[in-house]
């Protein structure tokens, strides 16, 4: 279990209090680990099912509280306002791909992925009140509203997350947004 990622009790309590204030729906649970790989795991996971009131996270997924909080803040501050401009009604769903997964990075299998620590989420699509969705995918620069929405949420994610990868970053991220809260020296952010 990666003890270096264990939050103090005070930090965990503060994080969950902020999630509560934002109206997130989540459950706490037992530590998540992999008996075969000691470096993987989430010491105190939260399983988030609604990132904000009426914005479902599907499927619900275990992650570190810090990851859940970054996702909730970003959705409130950028995802919902961008959705309003799209003209499809309110943002009602964020569809996830990989969240927790004990594995190496796609670009370097000897280095653990941030998914192995509960620090990362992969977003596949966004759903709206009118029943439409916007899948994350390579865009042809056609000037569509779906393209503008994807560009806006991707660019804004770098204000809340420390790593943002997506279509055009590399082949492994062609169909989703990878967002993580990896801690780096000097506050460096990797946004591609």
C-alpha positions as MATLAB code, in Angstrom:
seq = 'XXXXXXXXXXXXXXXXXXXXXXXXXXXXXXXXXXXXXXXXXXXXXXXXXXXXXXXXXXXXXXXXXXXXXXXXXXXXXXXXXXXXXXXXXXXXXXXXXXXXXXXXXXXXXXXXXXXXXXXXXXXXXXXXXXXXXXXXXXXXXXXXXXXXXXXXXXXXXXXXXXXXXXXXXXXXXXXXXXXXXXXXXXXXXXXX';
ca = [
       0.000    0.000    0.000;
       1.540    3.355   -0.996;
       1.723    5.044    2.410;
       3.211    8.149    0.807;
      -0.275    8.863   -0.530;
      -2.044    8.547    2.811;
      -3.666   11.829    3.795;
      -3.631   12.937    7.402;
      -6.908   12.542    9.266;
      -7.332   16.334    9.309;
      -6.729   16.602    5.545;
      -9.134   13.749    4.838;
     -11.822   15.283    7.047;
     -11.389   18.685    5.378;
     -11.557   17.120    1.917;
     -14.765   15.234    2.692;
     -16.278   18.357    4.280;
     -15.641   20.265    1.053;
     -17.136   17.424   -1.017;
     -20.192   17.564    1.268;
     -20.449   21.344    0.837;
     -20.359   20.908   -2.955;
     -23.180   18.363   -2.749;
     -21.151   15.425   -4.032;
     -22.579   11.967   -3.392;
     -19.977    9.436   -2.315;
     -19.276    6.551    0.006;
     -16.134    5.856    1.977;
     -14.785    2.350    2.134;
     -11.973    0.057    3.083;
      -8.548    0.507    1.565;
      -8.171   -0.651   -2.023;
      -5.026   -2.619   -2.719;
      -3.512   -5.271   -4.929;
      -2.054   -8.266   -3.108;
       0.434   -8.826   -5.935;
       1.751   -5.262   -6.259;
       2.626   -3.432   -3.045;
       2.977   -0.056   -4.787;
      -0.702    0.098   -5.794;
      -3.650    1.157   -3.728;
      -5.821    3.825   -2.170;
      -5.509    4.103    1.610;
      -8.827    5.926    2.188;
     -10.912    5.747   -1.002;
     -14.114    7.596   -1.717;
     -16.457    6.087   -4.297;
     -18.024    9.027   -6.075;
     -21.434    8.547   -7.726;
     -22.496   12.208   -8.167;
     -19.740   14.735   -8.628;
     -22.257   17.535   -7.931;
     -26.020   17.434   -7.343;
     -27.674   15.987  -10.466;
     -24.348   15.306  -12.215;
     -23.839   11.539  -12.173;
     -20.441    9.915  -12.417;
     -20.868    6.645  -14.295;
     -19.827    4.181  -13.316;
     -19.252    5.203   -9.674;
     -15.580    4.760   -8.985;
     -13.142    4.642   -6.059;
     -10.492    7.356   -5.966;
      -8.564    9.481   -3.501;
     -10.597   12.257   -1.928;
      -8.228   14.827   -3.459;
      -9.014   13.486   -6.937;
     -12.761   13.573   -6.250;
     -12.514   17.134   -4.959;
     -10.567   18.323   -8.013;
     -13.196   16.712  -10.252;
     -16.056   18.339   -8.323;
     -14.457   21.800   -8.369;
     -13.633   21.569  -12.069;
     -17.156   20.416  -12.907;
     -18.686   23.273  -10.907;
     -16.346   25.993  -12.141;
     -15.856   24.953  -15.768;
     -17.877   21.901  -16.850;
     -21.301   23.245  -15.917;
     -20.718   26.752  -17.351;
     -19.372   25.272  -20.615;
     -22.406   22.976  -20.808;
     -24.731   25.982  -20.473;
     -23.114   27.522  -23.549;
     -23.501   24.294  -25.524;
     -27.289   24.623  -25.590;
     -28.106   21.005  -24.726;
     -29.398   21.647  -21.244;
     -27.568   21.032  -18.015;
     -24.609   18.705  -17.684;
     -26.117   15.553  -16.158;
     -23.411   12.918  -16.482;
     -19.690   12.391  -16.743;
     -18.907    8.964  -18.198;
     -15.715    7.417  -16.968;
     -13.271    4.933  -18.368;
     -10.385    3.911  -16.143;
     -10.174    5.255  -12.612;
      -8.359    2.912  -10.199;
      -6.217    0.361  -12.027;
      -3.014   -1.205  -10.705;
      -0.776   -0.926  -13.762;
       2.187    0.837  -15.272;
       1.952    3.910  -17.452;
       1.000    3.425  -21.075;
       4.231    5.147  -22.136;
       6.499    3.477  -19.539;
       5.329    0.215  -17.996;
       8.136    0.333  -15.401;
       6.633    3.494  -13.852;
       3.311    3.149  -12.068;
       0.361    4.993  -13.573;
      -1.420    7.575  -11.431;
      -4.445    5.290  -11.841;
      -2.602    2.843   -9.547;
      -2.899    5.333   -6.670;
      -6.431    6.680   -7.222;
      -4.987    9.967   -8.470;
      -6.433    9.825  -12.001;
      -9.712    9.639  -13.882;
     -10.330    9.040  -17.576;
     -13.381   10.817  -18.986;
     -14.940    9.205  -22.047;
     -18.012   11.418  -22.564;
     -20.327   14.053  -21.127;
     -24.130   13.663  -21.003;
     -26.712   16.452  -21.075;
     -30.320   17.020  -20.025;
     -31.613   16.767  -23.602;
     -30.283   13.203  -23.820;
     -27.405   14.100  -26.119;
     -23.791   13.459  -25.285;
     -20.368   14.660  -26.333;
     -17.848   11.862  -26.621;
     -14.196   12.737  -26.173;
     -12.584   12.077  -29.533;
     -10.151   13.529  -32.055;
     -11.753   16.592  -33.630;
     -11.303   17.763  -37.215;
     -11.296   21.500  -36.394;
     -14.712   21.978  -37.997;
     -15.795   24.705  -35.592;
     -18.674   22.750  -34.050;
     -20.102   23.436  -30.614;
     -19.135   19.899  -29.513;
     -15.554   20.654  -30.519;
     -15.648   23.993  -28.671;
     -17.044   22.276  -25.563;
     -14.343   19.583  -25.621;
     -11.632   22.211  -26.127;
     -12.995   24.370  -23.288;
     -13.272   21.614  -20.696;
      -9.879   20.209  -21.654;
      -8.089   23.552  -21.415;
      -9.789   24.473  -18.146;
      -8.913   21.120  -16.573;
      -5.287   22.218  -16.318;
      -6.323   24.851  -13.789;
      -7.514   22.132  -11.379;
      -5.489   19.038  -12.358;
      -1.725   18.681  -12.726;
      -1.878   16.374  -15.761;
      -4.306   16.680  -18.665;
      -3.919   14.404  -21.669;
      -6.360   13.697  -24.476;
      -6.777   13.322  -28.224;
      -3.583   14.452  -29.919;
      -1.384   13.849  -26.852;
      -0.570   10.286  -27.895;
      -2.357    7.218  -29.245;
      -3.167    5.919  -25.744;
      -5.277    9.026  -24.977;
      -7.068    9.410  -28.333;
     -10.556    8.657  -26.989;
     -10.613   10.174  -23.511;
      -9.378   12.927  -21.228;
      -6.875   11.714  -18.640;
      -6.939   14.017  -15.610;
      -4.738   13.486  -12.577;
      -3.542   15.209   -9.436;
       0.049   13.945   -9.404;
       2.180   16.117   -7.153;
       5.214   17.566   -8.927;
       8.074   19.817   -7.902;
       7.457   23.514   -8.300;
       3.767   23.022   -9.094;
       4.589   21.915  -12.663;
       1.591   20.948  -14.789;
       1.603   18.728  -17.856;
      -1.151   19.825  -20.229;
      -1.159   18.314  -23.707;
];
